[in-house]
């Protein structure tokens, strides 16, 4: 009786405990024996509906995605087999929501603790579960946001590169040049390889000590833009230093949270304009000592008495070679091009109120040609505020306007050229798709026939053929097989750009397990030993990552020393971006990375060929020694770049090689 009371008390205490189940170790049913109140709450069930029933009877998984039930079942079986606690940090398991009557995706984290019976075997399993759906969904949203930001940044960089004005982006407190288009390289007097991915004052050291360092530092730390006009800067030109005048804008670049991460630079070389303006100013100063104006038409109109005093230049600007008699201010207005007259009338009406006139209009010369002029004037009034006199100047701005129109036409033309370039790129992508189709269908078909016919010749007619002919048939079949493999690899390489799938969470351990199953024959044949660390879950394209690690592991097995059993270790650790090798530039700006290494005890290679091994069609070993197309590592690098990461390797001849992949965490 006392034992029954104790059992009832313990059950009551358990029911008020954490999110837990007591499950009987009776696979495959796994009967639920006890459940806590909190577990009922998060699983949206009632005690009377689940006690005495099997786990997978109470929680049937989604038929279209049974991965959750499979993960739970494997965990329970592992507890029974190992008699050790098994954790599932994150897994997806759809459950029925009573409010909607629908199977709804949930994400869980649980521990499964073995409870041994008197026979020393696992009798029960204590399952403690937490609902982490909100946390996982938030992480997915954050990852999606990071991807959108990366795509936006990529598009922005493309626009910068193709912009018709001089543009650059400088990243970080050292102002590393990330983007620099051709126009700004012309202003700097540098080539792209001189400055890209370097601090600006390392690649453009000639600009040091001219106050630009302080300006960039101030913009980066204060987040306030800086604009300069006609700034003199000494820059390299044709092998020597030359003073140039530049209008430029320093605009801070910010992350979503407002943190300044870099500076956008927009610049215009105005050296010619500044020199021209200075010459004009100098000339004007000299001429002002002699003449009232130079190059400008001076005029003074007496409105009351309808008289005028004008310089010869004034009448010349209006298309006359000599001064015209009896000219009054209405004559000037009547010569304005008819479509411009309404705007001119409004400006004159405003000037008669404000006392200041400024106007750019087209006038019609006596020969009926159109010319742009600019008018400045001051209105004088009598005591009753009636206009009595207008004094001012007129300038011929026809050339300036036509140059502006020409510049606008150039901008329009270059915009059209940019649009054409985009269309050409689209056509190029279409052609690449067509090539992929041809490679996968039309090119493979004749190769299959060659292989089939050569197999028939070898199997049915060997006795009738000479040894040389048989050798030629075998070589033909081998060449066809190599060609077929090359086409498959080329198709894989091209699809890495044109057929990338949306990234999804991937268990890297499960993916590696599948890859090893694919390589089972090669592993068995070479008697390779595999050692695999605990691997993370990461976001990526399943097919591309499978191709990446299949290539790396296959190479590790293939390039082994004679009479030496291949020993392959797949290692893992999480590293910060600052721990990456200095010469390694990942394709994304992540703060931390998954470091996955594939190390072997094979033939190795000389590290002076490190850059070469990732290039397409590059081989360090003869085809007679090791098979392959020379595309495998190029595919690996392409996959890693698609995922925003980087790949490198270290090795010594005869001492094995280690390939290290960094993928954003």
C-alpha positions in Angstrom: 0.0 0.0 0.0 2.8 2.4 0.9 4.6 1.6 -2.4 1.4 2.5 -4.3 1.1 5.8 -2.5 4.7 6.5 -3.2 4.2 5.8 -6.9 1.1 8.0 -7.0 3.1 10.8 -5.3 6.0 10.4 -7.7 3.6 10.5 -10.7 2.0 13.6 -9.3 5.4 15.3 -8.9 6.4 14.2 -12.4 3.3 15.6 -14.0 4.2 19.0 -12.5 7.8 18.8 -13.8 9.4 20.0 -17.0 8.3 19.2 -20.5 8.7 15.5 -20.2 7.4 12.1 -21.3 8.1 8.6 -19.8 8.2 6.3 -22.8 8.3 2.5 -22.6 11.3 1.0 -24.5 9.0 -1.3 -26.6 10.0 -0.5 -30.2 8.5 0.2 -32.6 5.5 1.4 -30.5 7.2 3.3 -27.8 4.2 3.4 -25.4 3.6 6.7 -23.5 3.4 5.8 -19.7 3.5 9.3 -18.1 3.4 12.9 -19.3 3.9 16.2 -17.5 1.4 19.1 -17.7 3.9 21.3 -19.4 4.4 18.7 -22.1 0.7 18.5 -22.7 0.7 22.3 -23.1 3.4 22.5 -25.7 2.2 19.4 -27.6 -1.5 20.6 -27.6 -2.7 17.2 -26.3 -4.7 15.8 -23.3 -3.4 13.3 -20.9 -6.3 10.9 -21.4 -5.8 11.0 -25.2 -2.1 9.9 -25.1 -1.4 7.7 -22.0 -1.1 4.1 -23.1 -0.7 5.0 -26.7 2.4 4.8 -28.9 4.4 8.0 -29.5 4.0 7.8 -33.3 0.3 6.9 -32.9 -0.3 10.2 -30.9 2.1 12.2 -33.1 1.8 11.0 -36.7 4.2 13.0 -38.9 3.5 14.7 -42.2 3.4 12.0 -44.9 5.0 14.3 -47.4 7.9 15.0 -45.0 8.4 12.2 -42.4 11.9 13.5 -41.4 10.7 14.5 -37.9 9.3 11.0 -37.0 12.4 9.4 -38.5 14.7 11.6 -36.4 12.7 10.8 -33.2 12.6 7.0 -33.9 16.4 6.9 -34.6 17.0 8.8 -31.3 14.9 6.3 -29.3 16.6 3.3 -30.9 20.0 4.8 -30.3 19.2 5.2 -26.6 18.2 1.5 -26.4 21.3 0.3 -28.3 23.9 2.5 -26.6 22.2 2.9 -23.1 23.3 6.6 -23.3 21.5 9.9 -23.5 20.8 11.0 -27.1 20.1 14.7 -27.8 18.3 16.3 -30.8 19.3 19.9 -30.6 17.1 21.0 -33.5 14.7 19.0 -35.6 11.4 19.6 -37.4 8.3 17.6 -36.4 4.8 18.5 -37.7 2.0 18.1 -35.1 -1.8 18.4 -35.3 -3.0 21.7 -34.0 -6.5 21.3 -32.5 -7.6 24.8 -33.3 -7.0 24.4 -37.0 -7.2 20.6 -37.4 -4.1 20.8 -39.6 -0.6 19.3 -39.4 1.6 22.4 -38.6 5.4 22.5 -38.8 7.1 22.9 -35.4 10.8 22.9 -34.4 11.9 21.1 -31.2 14.9 20.4 -29.1 14.9 17.4 -26.8 17.0 15.0 -24.7 16.3 11.3 -24.4 17.7 9.7 -21.2 17.8 5.9 -20.7 16.2 4.4 -17.5 17.6 0.8 -17.0 15.5 -2.1 -15.7 16.6 -4.8 -13.3 18.1 -6.8 -16.2 20.4 -3.9 -17.0 18.6 -3.2 -20.3 16.8 0.1 -21.2 13.3 -0.2 -19.8 12.1 3.3 -20.2 13.1 6.6 -21.9 12.7 9.9 -20.3 12.1 12.4 -23.1 12.4 16.1 -22.3 11.3 18.5 -25.1 11.4 22.2 -25.7 9.4 24.1 -28.4 12.0 26.3 -30.3 9.8 27.1 -33.3 9.8 30.8 -32.7 13.6 30.9 -32.3 14.2 28.8 -35.5 11.7 30.9 -37.5 13.4 34.1 -36.3 16.8 32.7 -37.4 15.4 31.8 -40.8 14.0 35.3 -41.2 17.4 36.8 -40.2 19.2 34.6 -42.7 16.7 35.6 -45.4 17.3 39.3 -44.6 21.1 38.7 -44.8 20.7 37.1 -48.2 18.4 40.0 -49.5 21.0 42.5 -48.2 23.8 40.6 -50.0 21.8 40.6 -53.3 21.1 44.3 -52.9 24.8 45.0 -52.3 25.8 42.9 -55.3 23.3 44.8 -57.5 24.5 48.1 -56.1 28.1 47.2 -56.8 27.1 46.4 -60.4 25.4 49.8 -60.7 28.5 51.5 -59.3 30.8 49.7 -61.7 28.6 50.6 -64.7 27.7 54.1 -63.6 28.5 57.0 -66.1 30.1 59.0 -63.3 33.2 58.3 -61.2 32.2 56.0 -58.3 34.0 54.0 -55.7 33.2 52.3 -52.4 35.6 52.2 -49.5 35.0 49.6 -46.8 36.1 49.6 -43.1 38.2 52.1 -41.1 41.2 51.5 -43.4 39.0 52.5 -46.4 39.7 49.3 -48.4 38.7 49.8 -52.1 35.9 47.4 -52.8 34.4 48.9 -56.0 36.0 51.3 -58.4 34.7 52.0 -61.9 36.7 53.0 -64.9 35.9 56.7 -64.5 37.3 57.0 -61.0 40.3 54.9 -62.0 41.0 57.6 -64.7 40.8 60.3 -62.1 43.1 58.4 -59.7 45.5 57.6 -62.6 45.6 53.9 -61.6 44.6 50.5 -62.8 42.1 48.3 -61.0 44.8 45.9 -59.8 46.7 48.8 -58.2 43.9 49.7 -55.8 41.1 47.0 -55.5 41.0 45.2 -52.2 43.6 47.5 -50.8 43.4 50.4 -48.4 43.0 53.5 -50.6 46.1 55.2 -49.4 48.2 52.1 -50.0 47.0 51.7 -53.6 46.9 55.5 -54.1 49.8 56.6 -51.9 50.3 59.8 -54.0 47.2 61.1 -52.3 48.6 60.9 -48.8 49.2 64.0 -46.7 46.6 66.2 -48.6 44.0 66.1 -45.9 41.9 63.4 -47.5 42.7 60.8 -44.7 41.2 63.1 -42.1 38.1 63.7 -44.2 37.5 60.0 -44.7 38.1 59.2 -41.0 35.6 62.0 -40.0 32.9 60.7 -42.3 33.4 57.1 -41.2 33.2 57.9 -37.5 30.6 60.7 -37.5 28.4 59.3 -40.3 28.1 62.8 -41.8 28.6 63.3 -45.5 31.2 65.6 -46.9 31.0 67.5 -50.2 33.9 69.4 -51.8 34.0 71.5 -54.9 37.1 72.4 -57.0 39.4 70.6 -54.4 43.0 70.6 -55.6 44.6 67.1 -55.3 48.0 66.0 -56.6 47.5 62.7 -58.5 49.7 60.6 -60.9 49.4 61.4 -64.6 51.5 59.8 -67.3 54.3 58.9 -64.9 54.5 62.2 -63.0 52.5 64.0 -60.4 50.0 66.6 -61.5 47.6 68.9 -59.6 44.0 68.1 -60.5 40.7 69.8 -59.4 38.0 67.5 -58.3 34.4 67.8 -57.1 33.6 64.9 -54.8 31.1 63.5 -52.3 31.9 61.2 -49.4 28.6 59.5 -48.4 28.6 57.0 -45.4 27.4 53.5 -46.1 25.3 52.0 -43.3 24.1 48.6 -42.3 20.4 48.0 -41.5 21.1 49.0 -37.9 22.7 52.3 -38.9 26.3 51.3 -38.3 28.7 52.9 -40.8 30.6 50.2 -42.6 32.2 52.2 -45.4 32.0 55.3 -47.6 30.7 55.8 -51.1 32.8 58.2 -53.2 31.3 60.1 -56.2 33.8 62.3 -58.0 34.0 64.6 -61.1 37.3 65.8 -62.5 36.7 69.5 -63.1 40.3 70.4 -63.8 39.6 71.8 -67.2 36.6 73.8 -66.0 38.6 75.2 -63.1 41.5 76.2 -65.3 39.1 77.8 -67.7 37.3 79.6 -64.9 40.5 80.8 -63.4 41.6 82.2 -66.7 38.3 83.9 -67.2 38.5 85.4 -63.7 42.1 86.6 -64.3 41.1 88.0 -67.6 38.0 89.6 -66.1 40.1 91.2 -63.4 42.5 92.7 -65.9 39.8 93.8 -68.3 37.7 95.4 -65.5 40.6 97.8 -65.0 40.1 98.9 -68.6 36.6 98.2 -69.6 33.3 98.0 -67.7 32.8 94.5 -69.0 34.4 92.1 -71.4 32.5 89.5 -73.4 29.2 90.7 -71.9 26.7 92.9 -73.4 25.9 95.9 -71.2 22.6 97.7 -71.3 20.7 100.4 -69.6 17.0 100.9 -70.4 15.1 104.1 -69.5 11.6 102.7 -69.2 9.9 106.2 -68.7 11.5 107.9 -71.7 11.9 104.7 -73.8 15.6 105.2 -74.3 18.5 102.8 -74.1 22.3 102.7 -73.8 24.0 99.6 -74.9 27.4 98.2 -75.7 28.3 96.9 -79.1 28.6 93.4 -77.6 25.0 93.6 -76.5 23.7 94.0 -80.0 26.2 91.4 -81.3 24.8 88.9 -78.9 21.3 89.6 -80.4 22.7 88.9 -83.9 23.7 92.3 -85.2 27.1 93.4 -86.4 26.6 97.0 -85.4 24.6 99.1 -82.9 21.0 99.4 -83.8 19.1 102.7 -83.5 16.1 103.3 -81.4 16.4 100.1 -79.3 14.2 99.8 -76.2 13.6 97.1 -73.7 10.5 95.8 -75.5 12.6 95.1 -78.6 14.7 92.7 -76.5 11.6 90.9 -75.4 10.1 90.7 -78.9 13.2 88.9 -80.1 12.8 86.1 -77.5 11.7 82.8 -79.1 8.0 82.5 -79.0 7.7 79.3 -76.9 10.0 80.9 -74.3 8.0 84.2 -74.0 5.4 83.0 -71.4 8.3 82.0 -69.0 10.2 85.2 -69.8 7.0 87.3 -69.1 6.6 85.7 -65.7 10.2 86.4 -64.8 9.9 90.1 -65.8 6.7 90.4 -63.8 8.5 88.9 -60.8 11.5 91.2 -61.4 9.3 94.3 -61.4 8.3 93.3 -57.8 11.6 92.1 -56.4 14.0 94.4 -58.3 16.2 91.5 -59.6 16.1 89.9 -63.0 17.8 86.6 -64.0 16.7 84.7 -67.1 17.9 82.1 -69.6 16.0 82.1 -72.9 16.4 81.5 -76.6 16.3 84.4 -79.0 15.8 84.5 -82.7 18.5 86.2 -84.7 17.8 88.1 -87.9 18.9 85.1 -89.9 16.2 83.1 -88.0 18.7 80.9 -86.1 18.2 80.2 -82.4 20.7 81.2 -79.7 20.7 80.9 -75.9 21.4 84.0 -73.8 21.5 84.7 -70.1 20.2 88.0 -68.8 21.1 89.6 -65.4 19.4 92.9 -64.5 18.5 95.2 -61.6 15.3 97.2 -61.5 15.2 100.8 -60.2 11.9 102.3 -58.9 10.6 105.8 -58.2 9.1 106.8 -54.9 5.8 105.3 -55.8 7.6 102.0 -56.5 7.0 102.2 -60.2 9.8 100.7 -62.4 11.7 103.5 -64.1 15.0 101.9 -65.2 16.6 98.5 -65.9 20.4 98.0 -65.9 22.1 94.7 -66.6 24.2 92.5 -68.7 23.6 89.8 -71.3 25.8 86.8 -72.1 25.9 84.4 -75.0 25.5 80.9 -73.4 24.7 79.1 -76.7 27.9 77.0 -76.7 27.5 76.1 -73.1 23.9 75.0 -73.6 24.7 73.0 -76.7 27.5 71.3 -74.8 25.1 70.4 -72.1 22.6 69.1 -74.6 25.5 67.1 -76.2 26.4 65.7 -72.7 22.8 64.8 -72.1 22.7 63.0 -75.4 25.9 61.1 -74.4 24.3 60.1 -71.1 21.3 58.9 -73.0 23.5 57.0 -75.5 25.5 55.3 -72.7 22.3 54.4 -70.9 21.1 52.7 -74.1 24.5 51.0 -74.4 24.1 49.8 -70.8 20.7 48.4 -71.6 22.1 46.7 -74.7 24.8 45.2 -72.5 22.2 43.8 -70.1 20.3 42.3 -73.1 23.6 40.8 -74.3 24.2 39.2 -70.9 20.7 37.8 -70.9 21.3 36.3 -74.4 24.6 34.9 -73.1 22.8 33.1 -70.3 20.2 31.8 -72.8 23.1 30.5 -74.9 24.6 28.8 -71.9 21.3 27.1 -71.2 21.2 25.9 -74.8 24.8 24.6 -74.5 23.8 22.7 -71.3 20.9 21.1 -73.2 23.2 20.1 -76.1 25.9 18.8 -73.7 23.3 16.7 -71.8 21.5 15.3 -74.8 23.0 15.7 -78.3 26.7 15.3 -77.4 26.2 12.4 -75.1 24.2 10.3 -77.6 27.0 9.7 -80.1 29.4 9.0 -77.3 27.0 6.3 -75.9 26.9 4.7 -79.4 30.7 4.7 -79.6 30.9 3.1 -76.2 28.2 0.6 -77.1 29.7 -0.4 -80.5 33.2 -0.7 -79.0 31.9 -3.0 -76.2 30.2 -5.1 -78.9 33.4 -5.3 -80.9 35.5 -6.2 -77.8 33.0 -8.8 -76.5 32.0 -10.5 -79.7 34.9 -10.2 -82.1 38.0 -10.2 -80.0 39.0 -13.7 -81.2 38.8 -12.5 -84.8 40.8 -9.3 -84.4 44.5 -8.8 -84.0 45.9 -7.6 -80.7 46.6 -4.2 -82.1 43.0 -3.7 -83.2 41.7 -4.9 -79.8 44.1 -2.4 -78.2 42.8 0.4 -80.4 39.1 -0.5 -79.6 39.9 -0.4 -75.9 41.7 3.0 -76.3 38.7 4.3 -78.3 36.3 3.2 -75.5 38.5 4.7 -72.9 38.7 8.0 -74.8 34.8 8.0 -75.2 34.4 7.4 -71.5 36.8 10.3 -70.7 34.9 12.6 -73.2 31.6 11.6 -71.6 33.0 12.4 -68.1 34.3 15.7 -69.4 30.9 16.7 -70.8 29.2 15.7 -67.5 31.7 17.8 -65.5 31.3 20.8 -67.9 27.5 20.5 -67.5 27.8 20.4 -63.8 30.1 23.5 -63.8 27.7 25.5 -66.0 24.7 24.6 -63.9 26.4 25.9 -60.8 25.5 29.4 -62.2 22.3 28.8 -64.0 20.5 26.3 -61.8 21.2 27.3 -58.2 18.4 26.3 -55.8 17.1 28.3 -52.8 19.2 27.6 -49.7 17.6 25.4 -47.0 18.9 24.1 -43.6 21.1 21.0 -44.3 22.5 18.5 -41.8 26.1 18.3 -43.0 26.5 15.0 -41.2 23.6 13.4 -43.0 24.9 14.9 -46.3 28.4 13.4 -45.8 26.8 10.1 -44.9 24.9 10.1 -48.3 28.1 11.1 -50.1 30.0 8.1 -48.5 27.2 5.8 -49.7 27.7 7.1 -53.2 31.4 6.4 -52.9 30.9 3.0 -51.3 32.5 1.1 -54.2 35.6 3.3 -54.3 36.0 3.2 -50.5 35.7 -0.6 -50.5 38.1 -1.0 -53.4 40.8 1.2 -51.8 40.1 0.0 -48.2 39.9 3.6 -47.2 39.4 4.5 -43.5 37.1 7.4 -42.7 37.1 9.6 -39.5 34.3 12.2 -39.3 33.9 14.9 -36.6 30.5 16.0 -35.4 29.2 18.2 -38.2 26.8 21.2 -38.0 23.5 22.1 -39.7 24.0 24.9 -42.2 22.1 26.7 -45.0 22.9 25.8 -48.6 22.0 24.0 -51.8 21.9 20.3 -51.2 23.0 19.2 -54.7 25.9 21.7 -54.8 27.2 20.8 -51.4 26.9 17.1 -52.2 29.0 17.7 -55.3 31.5 19.7 -53.3 32.2 17.0 -50.7 31.9 14.1 -53.1 34.7 15.7 -55.2 36.9 16.4 -52.2 36.5 12.9 -50.6 36.8 11.1 -54.0 40.1 13.0 -54.6 41.4 12.1 -51.1 40.8 8.4 -51.9 42.0 8.6 -55.5 45.4 10.4 -54.9 46.8 7.8 -52.3 50.3 6.6 -52.1 51.0 3.1 -53.5 50.5 0.3 -51.0 49.3 2.7 -48.4 45.7 2.5 -47.0 44.0 5.9 -47.4 43.3 7.6 -44.1 40.8 10.4 -44.4 39.7 12.8 -41.7 36.7 15.2 -42.1 37.2 17.8 -39.4 35.0 20.7 -38.2 35.2 23.8 -36.1 33.4 27.2 -35.9 35.7 30.1 -36.5 35.4 33.9 -36.6 36.1 35.9 -39.7 39.3 37.2 -38.1 40.7 33.7 -37.9 40.6 33.1 -41.6 43.9 33.2 -43.4 44.9 36.7 -44.4 45.2 36.0 -48.1 41.7 34.3 -48.2 38.8 36.5 -49.3 35.4 34.8 -48.8 32.5 35.8 -51.1 30.5 37.2 -48.2 31.0 39.5 -45.2 29.9 37.0 -42.5 31.3 37.4 -39.0 31.8 33.7 -38.4 32.3 30.6 -40.7 32.0 26.8 -40.6 35.5 25.4 -41.2 35.2 22.0 -42.7 38.5 20.2 -43.6 39.2 17.1 -45.6 42.6 15.7 -44.8 44.3 12.7 -46.3 47.7 10.8 -46.2 48.0 10.7 -50.0 50.6 11.9 -52.5 50.1 15.6 -51.7 51.3 18.4 -54.0 53.7 21.4 -54.0 51.9 24.5 -52.6 53.4 26.7 -55.3 50.6 25.1 -57.5 47.9 26.1 -54.9 46.2 28.8 -57.1 46.5 26.6 -60.2 44.6 23.5 -58.8 41.3 25.4 -58.6 41.4 26.5 -62.2 39.4 24.6 -64.8 41.2 22.0 -66.8 44.3 22.1 -64.6 45.9 18.8 -63.7 49.1 18.3 -61.6 49.3 14.6 -62.5 49.3 12.7 -65.8 46.1 10.9 -66.9 48.0 7.6 -67.1 48.5 7.8 -63.3 45.2 9.2 -62.1 41.9 9.5 -63.9 39.9 12.8 -64.1 38.9 15.8 -66.2 40.7 18.6 -64.4 37.3 20.2 -63.5 36.6 18.7 -60.1 38.3 21.4 -57.9 37.1 24.2 -60.2 33.5 22.9 -59.4 34.4 22.9 -55.7 35.6 26.5 -55.8 32.4 27.6 -57.7 30.1 25.9 -55.2 32.0 27.5 -52.3 31.7 31.0 -53.9 28.0 30.4 -54.6 27.6 29.9 -50.9 29.5 33.0 -49.9 32.6 31.2 -48.7 36.2 30.4 -49.6 38.3 27.3 -50.2 42.1 26.7 -49.8 44.5 23.9 -49.2 47.8 23.0 -47.6 50.1 20.1 -48.6 53.6 18.8 -49.0 54.6 16.2 -51.7 54.3 12.7 -50.3 52.8 13.9 -47.0 49.1 14.2 -47.8 46.9 17.2 -48.4 44.3 19.1 -46.4 41.5 21.0 -48.2 39.7 23.5 -46.0 36.2 24.9 -46.9 34.8 28.0 -45.1 31.1 28.5 -45.3 29.1 31.4 -43.6 27.7 30.4 -40.3 
